[in-house]
Amino acid sequence: MTVVVTTLRNLTSASAPDVPYDIAFADSGIFATFGHAIKKFNTRGGFLTQWANVETSVGFIQQPGGIALSGDTVFVFDELNTQVQIYSKLGVFPLSLGCTG
């Protein structure tokens, strides 16, 4: 829990609050949905990478509602598009389930 609190404290500022919609934990790190992006942190809360934040890109997330992990796969539920976006833990976007709209 300390890592999550520290991560949130580091990512949130008065001028630009950036609070995750959901967080998932793995041995390889922490995955969180922020706005239109998925961000990955190391197990100590340090930022590593992010993806899916460019509106014209494949795998763009309109409104993330949840995140789940299974093996090397990251599942993100996009509430606005009623889709589940599926990524590898490296951010590779192979598949969407559901329909746009």
VOKOLDREN-894208 format. One record per residue (C-alpha): chain; x, y, z. Coordinates in Angstrom, 1 decimal. Layout:
% residues N
+-------+--------+--------+--------+
| lumvo |      u |      v |      w |
+-------+--------+--------+--------+
|     A |      X |      Y |      Z |
...
+-------+--------+--------+--------+
This chain:
% residues 101
+-------+--------+--------+--------+
| lumvo |      u |      v |      w |
+-------+--------+--------+--------+
|     A |    0.0 |    0.0 |    0.0 |
|     A |    2.9 |    2.4 |    0.7 |
|     A |    4.0 |    2.1 |   -3.0 |
|     A |    0.5 |    3.0 |   -4.2 |
|     A |    0.3 |    6.0 |   -1.9 |
|     A |    3.8 |    7.2 |   -2.9 |
|     A |    3.0 |    6.8 |   -6.6 |
|     A |   -0.2 |    8.7 |   -6.3 |
|     A |    1.5 |   11.5 |   -4.3 |
|     A |    4.3 |   11.7 |   -7.0 |
|     A |    1.8 |   11.9 |   -9.9 |
|     A |   -0.7 |   14.3 |   -8.4 |
|     A |   -0.1 |   18.1 |   -8.3 |
|     A |   -2.4 |   21.0 |   -7.6 |
|     A |   -2.0 |   22.3 |  -11.1 |
|     A |   -2.5 |   19.0 |  -12.9 |
|     A |   -4.1 |   16.2 |  -10.9 |
|     A |   -3.5 |   12.8 |  -12.5 |
|     A |   -5.3 |   10.2 |  -10.5 |
|     A |   -5.7 |    6.6 |  -11.8 |
|     A |   -9.1 |    5.1 |  -12.6 |
|     A |   -7.9 |    1.6 |  -11.6 |
|     A |   -4.7 |   -0.1 |  -10.5 |
|     A |   -3.4 |   -3.7 |  -11.1 |
|     A |   -0.4 |   -5.3 |   -9.5 |
|     A |    2.1 |   -7.8 |  -10.9 |
|     A |    5.5 |   -9.1 |   -9.9 |
|     A |    6.9 |   -7.1 |  -12.8 |
|     A |    5.3 |   -3.8 |  -11.7 |
|     A |    2.2 |   -1.8 |  -11.2 |
|     A |   -0.2 |   -1.0 |  -14.1 |
|     A |   -2.7 |    1.9 |  -13.9 |
|     A |   -5.2 |    3.6 |  -16.1 |
|     A |   -4.9 |    7.4 |  -16.3 |
|     A |   -7.1 |    9.4 |  -18.7 |
|     A |   -6.5 |    7.9 |  -22.1 |
|     A |   -3.3 |    6.1 |  -21.1 |
|     A |   -2.0 |    3.0 |  -19.4 |
|     A |    1.0 |    3.7 |  -17.3 |
|     A |    3.5 |    1.1 |  -15.9 |
|     A |    5.5 |    1.7 |  -12.7 |
|     A |    8.2 |   -0.5 |  -11.1 |
|     A |    7.4 |   -2.2 |   -7.8 |
|     A |    8.8 |    0.9 |   -5.9 |
|     A |    6.4 |    3.3 |   -7.7 |
|     A |    8.9 |    4.7 |  -10.3 |
|     A |    7.4 |    5.5 |  -13.7 |
|     A |    8.6 |    3.2 |  -16.5 |
|     A |    6.4 |    3.7 |  -19.6 |
|     A |    2.9 |    4.5 |  -20.9 |
|     A |    0.9 |    3.7 |  -24.0 |
|     A |   -2.5 |    4.1 |  -25.7 |
|     A |   -2.7 |    7.8 |  -25.2 |
|     A |   -2.7 |    9.1 |  -28.8 |
|     A |   -6.3 |    9.5 |  -30.0 |
|     A |   -5.5 |    8.5 |  -33.6 |
|     A |   -3.5 |    5.4 |  -32.6 |
|     A |   -4.8 |    1.8 |  -32.7 |
|     A |   -5.8 |    0.8 |  -29.2 |
|     A |   -6.8 |    4.3 |  -28.1 |
|     A |   -8.9 |    4.2 |  -24.9 |
|     A |  -11.7 |    6.8 |  -24.6 |
|     A |  -12.6 |    6.2 |  -20.9 |
|     A |  -10.9 |    3.4 |  -19.0 |
|     A |  -13.0 |    1.9 |  -16.3 |
|     A |  -10.9 |   -1.0 |  -15.1 |
|     A |   -7.7 |   -2.9 |  -15.6 |
|     A |   -6.8 |   -6.6 |  -15.0 |
|     A |   -3.8 |   -8.7 |  -15.6 |
|     A |   -3.4 |  -12.4 |  -16.6 |
|     A |    0.0 |  -13.8 |  -17.4 |
|     A |    1.6 |  -11.4 |  -19.9 |
|     A |   -1.7 |   -9.8 |  -20.9 |
|     A |   -3.2 |   -6.5 |  -19.8 |
|     A |   -7.0 |   -6.1 |  -20.1 |
|     A |   -8.5 |   -2.6 |  -20.0 |
|     A |  -12.2 |   -2.0 |  -20.1 |
|     A |  -13.1 |    1.1 |  -22.2 |
|     A |  -16.5 |    2.3 |  -20.8 |
|     A |  -17.2 |    4.8 |  -23.6 |
|     A |  -16.4 |    2.4 |  -26.4 |
|     A |  -17.9 |   -0.6 |  -24.6 |
|     A |  -14.8 |   -2.6 |  -25.5 |
|     A |  -12.1 |   -4.5 |  -23.7 |
|     A |   -8.7 |   -3.5 |  -25.1 |
|     A |   -6.1 |   -6.2 |  -24.8 |
|     A |   -2.3 |   -5.4 |  -24.6 |
|     A |    0.9 |   -7.2 |  -23.8 |
|     A |    2.7 |   -6.0 |  -20.7 |
|     A |    5.1 |   -4.2 |  -23.1 |
|     A |    2.2 |   -2.2 |  -24.5 |
|     A |    1.7 |   -4.1 |  -27.8 |
|     A |   -2.0 |   -3.9 |  -28.9 |
|     A |   -3.1 |   -7.1 |  -30.4 |
|     A |   -6.9 |   -7.2 |  -30.0 |
|     A |  -10.2 |   -5.4 |  -29.0 |
|     A |  -13.3 |   -7.3 |  -27.8 |
|     A |  -16.7 |   -5.6 |  -28.1 |
|     A |  -18.1 |   -2.9 |  -30.4 |
|     A |  -17.3 |    0.7 |  -30.8 |
|     A |  -20.1 |    3.1 |  -29.8 |
+-------+--------+--------+--------+
